Amino acid sequence: MDFDRFIEVKGSRGSDLRFIWTDNEMRIAKKLKDKYWIYFQGGIDLKNRAAKNEPMLFKNPIDTLHKDARIKMTPYGLVVEGKLRGAAR
């Protein structure tokens, strides 16, 4: 099989975009480039097993996130947060 998309899923109960992107995830993203996507789902309601928001999709985030996000380095990886431009829908 030849896969055209490798997806890293991130989620949050809050409505704001915020997640940690690990060093290992970034290494894989560098190798896969346009085949690597991050799907972020915010506004998750665990009790009702539903989400309030539409997911945000980021193709080749090694390029797009570094250009558009407010990023903070932590010992665990990068903290990505804020409103991002260029997210595919």
C-alpha positions as CSV (number, residue, x, y, z in Angstrom):
1,M,0.0,0.0,0.0
2,D,1.1,3.5,-0.7
3,F,-0.3,5.9,1.9
4,D,-0.8,9.5,0.8
5,R,-1.5,10.9,4.2
6,F,0.0,10.3,7.7
7,I,-2.2,12.0,10.4
8,E,-1.2,13.1,13.9
9,V,-4.4,13.8,15.9
10,K,-4.4,16.5,18.7
11,G,-7.3,17.5,20.8
12,S,-8.5,19.7,23.6
13,R,-11.5,20.4,25.7
14,G,-10.9,24.1,25.3
15,S,-11.9,26.0,22.2
16,D,-8.5,27.6,21.7
17,L,-5.8,26.0,19.6
18,R,-3.2,24.6,22.0
19,F,-1.1,21.4,21.8
20,I,2.4,20.0,22.3
21,W,4.3,18.8,19.3
22,T,7.0,16.5,20.3
23,D,10.5,16.2,18.9
24,N,9.8,12.8,17.6
25,E,6.6,14.0,15.8
26,M,8.7,16.9,14.2
27,R,11.4,14.4,13.0
28,I,8.7,12.4,11.3
29,A,7.1,15.5,9.8
30,K,10.5,16.6,8.3
31,K,10.8,13.2,6.6
32,L,7.2,13.0,5.3
33,K,6.7,16.7,4.3
34,D,3.4,17.1,2.4
35,K,2.2,13.6,3.4
36,Y,2.3,14.6,7.1
37,W,-0.8,16.3,8.6
38,I,-1.9,17.4,12.0
39,Y,-5.6,17.3,12.7
40,F,-6.6,19.4,15.7
41,Q,-10.0,19.0,17.3
42,G,-10.9,21.7,19.9
43,G,-14.0,22.0,22.1
44,I,-14.3,18.3,22.9
45,D,-17.2,17.5,25.2
46,L,-16.2,14.2,26.9
47,K,-19.5,13.8,28.7
48,N,-21.6,14.0,25.5
49,R,-18.9,12.4,23.3
50,A,-19.1,15.3,20.8
51,A,-17.1,18.3,19.7
52,K,-18.2,21.9,19.4
53,N,-15.8,23.1,16.8
54,E,-14.8,21.9,13.3
55,P,-11.4,20.3,13.2
56,M,-8.4,22.3,11.9
57,L,-6.2,20.5,9.4
58,F,-2.5,21.4,8.9
59,K,-0.7,20.0,5.9
60,N,3.1,19.8,6.2
61,P,3.1,21.5,9.6
62,I,6.9,21.6,9.8
63,D,6.6,24.6,7.4
64,T,3.2,26.0,8.2
65,L,3.3,26.0,12.0
66,H,6.7,27.6,12.2
67,K,5.5,30.4,10.0
68,D,2.1,31.1,11.6
69,A,2.0,29.9,15.2
70,R,3.2,31.4,18.4
71,I,5.5,28.6,19.5
72,K,7.3,28.1,22.8
73,M,10.0,25.5,23.3
74,T,9.6,23.3,26.3
75,P,11.5,20.2,27.5
76,Y,8.6,18.1,26.0
77,G,8.6,19.7,22.6
78,L,7.0,22.8,21.1
79,V,3.8,24.3,22.5
80,V,1.7,25.4,19.5
81,E,-1.1,27.9,20.3
82,G,-3.1,30.7,18.8
83,K,-5.0,31.3,15.7
84,L,-3.2,30.0,12.7
85,R,-3.5,31.1,9.1
86,G,-3.2,28.6,6.2
87,A,-5.0,25.8,7.9
88,A,-6.6,23.6,5.3
89,R,-10.3,22.8,5.7
